[in-house]
Amino acid sequence: MSWANNGPAGAPQGQPYTPPQPPPPQGPQQPRWAWWVGGILIPLLGILVSVLVSQSNSSGDDGDRNVESAPTSAARSGGDEGQGGGETQSSAPPAAAETWEKVYGPVKLEVEKTDISGTKIDLDTPKQPLANAGDGADFSFGAEFLDPSLSVPDDAKYLAPWPDPGTAPTPEGCMDSVDTNGSYSATVKRGEQYCLLTGEGRIAHIKVRTAPDSGGGILDVTVWESPDA
């Protein structure tokens, strides 16, 4: 046997020799604890992101609500910030409506005579009208030129007819009637109603029950006064 037979086996006859390839390099192996930590951190990161997004949306909603409520708060403050050097001004309370208190009435007032001189009547009294009054009378009931009439001293336009005979006026309605239709005299008939402003600022409702051309007449009288009078 020759030395050539003891050497390494060669390539088969007729084929080139190819040396064996070394195994491919392997990457570094991750330790097991790394996989365990990753399995916990990834879900925690997802939860944290969800919480942050939720808080951001909540903050945006609160901001919108604050912006929407701002005009209402400004309106309650009672004025624009640009006025009065930026000071907040409180709005004045609405003016209270004028109130009237009844003094007396309806009181039946019988007038003894209705001649041309008339009967002077004072309504600025504590409990009932005063007939045959002196210079302080608020009106006269008479029959001037044979027509029963009411008249106010000094031609003051304190007397006004109440337009609706089917209803009794309120003191406010009577005051409005005197302000718009006031006169100093009126011829009257049975069933008619009148409003009168007295010398001391009271308001009176006068209903004519009887008004003959001569003899006596009968009136129903109600009087109110304002607490501020």
C-alpha positions in Angstrom: 0.0 0.0 0.0 1.3 3.5 -1.0 1.2 6.7 1.1 -1.4 8.2 -1.2 -3.9 5.7 0.1 -3.3 6.7 3.7 -4.0 10.5 3.2 -7.4 12.2 3.4 -10.0 11.0 1.1 -10.1 13.2 -2.0 -13.0 14.3 -4.1 -14.5 11.7 -6.3 -12.7 11.4 -9.5 -13.9 13.9 -12.1 -15.5 16.5 -9.5 -13.7 19.5 -7.9 -13.1 19.5 -4.2 -15.3 21.7 -2.0 -14.2 22.3 1.6 -16.9 22.0 4.3 -18.7 25.3 5.3 -18.5 26.4 8.9 -21.9 26.6 10.8 -23.6 30.1 10.6 -23.0 32.3 13.6 -25.8 32.5 16.2 -27.0 35.8 17.7 -26.8 36.4 21.4 -29.5 34.5 23.4 -31.9 36.6 25.4 -32.1 35.6 29.0 -35.4 34.4 30.3 -35.9 37.2 32.7 -35.9 39.7 29.8 -39.0 38.0 28.3 -40.7 38.1 31.7 -40.0 41.8 32.1 -41.2 42.6 28.6 -44.4 40.7 29.2 -45.2 43.0 32.1 -44.0 46.4 30.8 -45.9 46.3 27.5 -49.4 46.0 29.1 -48.4 48.6 31.7 -47.4 51.0 28.9 -50.8 50.5 27.2 -52.7 51.3 30.4 -50.6 54.4 31.0 -51.3 55.7 27.5 -55.0 55.1 27.9 -55.1 57.0 31.2 -53.2 60.0 29.7 -55.6 60.2 26.7 -58.6 60.1 29.0 -57.3 62.9 31.2 -56.5 65.0 28.1 -60.1 64.6 26.8 -61.5 65.4 30.2 -59.4 68.6 30.5 -60.6 69.7 27.1 -64.3 69.2 28.1 -63.8 71.2 31.3 -62.3 74.0 29.2 -65.3 74.0 26.9 -67.7 74.1 29.8 -65.8 77.0 31.4 -65.9 79.0 28.1 -69.6 78.4 27.6 -70.4 79.5 31.2 -68.3 82.6 31.0 -71.0 84.9 29.5 -73.5 83.8 32.2 -71.1 84.6 34.9 -70.3 88.0 33.3 -74.0 88.7 33.1 -74.5 88.0 36.7 -71.7 90.3 37.6 -73.9 93.2 36.4 -71.8 95.0 33.8 -69.0 94.9 31.1 -65.5 94.7 32.3 -64.6 97.5 30.0 -66.7 100.0 31.9 -65.9 101.7 35.2 -62.2 100.8 35.0 -62.8 97.1 34.9 -64.7 97.1 38.2 -67.7 94.7 38.5 -70.9 96.6 38.8 -74.0 95.0 40.4 -77.3 95.5 38.6 -79.9 97.6 40.3 -83.0 95.8 41.5 -86.2 96.4 39.6 -88.3 99.2 40.8 -91.1 98.0 43.0 -94.6 98.6 41.7 -96.6 101.3 43.5 -99.0 99.8 46.0 -102.3 101.2 47.4 -104.0 100.5 50.6 -107.8 100.9 51.1 -108.8 103.6 53.6 -112.5 102.9 53.5 -115.3 101.9 51.2 -117.4 101.3 49.5 -119.3 103.8 51.8 -122.9 104.9 51.0 -123.0 108.7 50.9 -126.4 110.4 50.9 -126.3 114.0 49.7 -129.2 116.0 51.0 -129.4 118.6 48.3 -128.3 118.9 44.7 -129.1 122.6 44.0 -126.9 124.9 42.0 -124.5 125.5 44.9 -123.9 121.8 45.4 -122.7 119.9 48.4 -119.0 120.0 49.2 -117.5 116.6 50.1 -114.1 115.9 51.7 -112.5 112.5 51.1 -109.3 113.0 53.0 -110.9 111.8 56.2 -110.1 108.8 58.4 -113.1 106.5 58.0 -115.8 107.9 55.8 -116.5 110.9 53.5 -117.4 114.2 55.1 -120.4 116.0 53.5 -121.0 119.8 53.9 -117.2 120.3 54.1 -115.6 123.7 54.0 -112.7 124.9 51.9 -110.9 121.6 52.1 -113.5 119.8 50.1 -112.3 117.5 47.2 -115.4 117.8 45.0 -119.0 119.0 44.9 -122.1 117.1 44.0 -124.9 119.4 42.7 -127.4 120.1 39.9 -125.9 122.9 38.0 -128.2 124.1 35.3 -130.6 121.2 36.2 -128.0 118.6 35.3 -126.6 116.5 38.2 -122.9 117.0 38.2 -119.6 116.4 39.9 -117.0 119.3 40.0 -113.5 119.8 41.5 -112.5 123.1 43.2 -110.2 125.5 41.4 -110.8 123.7 38.1 -108.2 121.1 38.9 -108.3 118.2 36.4 -108.6 115.5 39.0 -111.9 113.9 37.8 -112.2 111.2 35.1 -115.0 108.9 34.0 -114.4 105.1 34.4 -115.1 103.7 30.9 -116.4 100.3 31.9 -119.6 100.5 34.0 -119.8 96.8 34.4 -116.5 96.5 36.5 -115.1 98.3 39.5 -111.8 100.0 38.8 -108.6 99.2 40.7 -106.7 102.2 42.3 -104.0 101.8 39.6 -106.6 101.9 36.9 -108.3 104.9 38.5 -104.9 106.8 38.6 -104.3 106.0 35.0 -107.7 107.2 34.0 -107.2 110.6 35.8 -103.7 111.0 34.2 -105.1 110.4 30.7 -108.7 111.8 30.8 -108.7 114.2 33.8 -111.2 117.0 33.8 -112.6 119.4 36.5 -116.4 118.6 36.0 -118.8 116.1 34.6 -122.5 115.7 34.3 -123.6 112.4 35.8 -126.3 109.7 35.5 -127.3 106.8 37.6 -124.9 103.8 37.3 -121.9 105.8 36.1 -118.5 105.5 37.7 -115.8 108.1 38.2 -112.2 108.3 39.5 -111.0 111.3 41.6 -107.6 112.4 42.9 -107.9 114.1 46.3 -106.0 117.1 47.6 -103.8 114.9 49.7 -103.0 112.4 46.9 -105.5 109.7 47.6 -107.4 108.1 44.8 -111.2 107.6 45.0 -113.8 105.6 43.1 -117.3 107.2 43.0 -120.3 105.3 41.8 -123.5 107.2 41.2 -126.5 105.4 42.6 -129.1 108.2 42.2 -128.7 111.6 40.7 -132.0 113.5 40.4 -132.3 117.0 39.1 -133.4 118.1 42.5 -133.6 116.7 46.0 -131.1 114.2 47.3 -128.6 112.0 45.6 -126.7 108.9 46.7 -123.0 108.0 45.9 -120.9 104.9 46.8 -117.4 106.0 47.6 -114.2 104.0 48.0 -110.9 105.6 48.9 -107.3 104.3 48.7 -104.0 105.9 49.6 -100.4 105.1 48.8 -98.1 104.2 51.7 -95.6 106.7 50.4 -98.1 109.5 50.4 
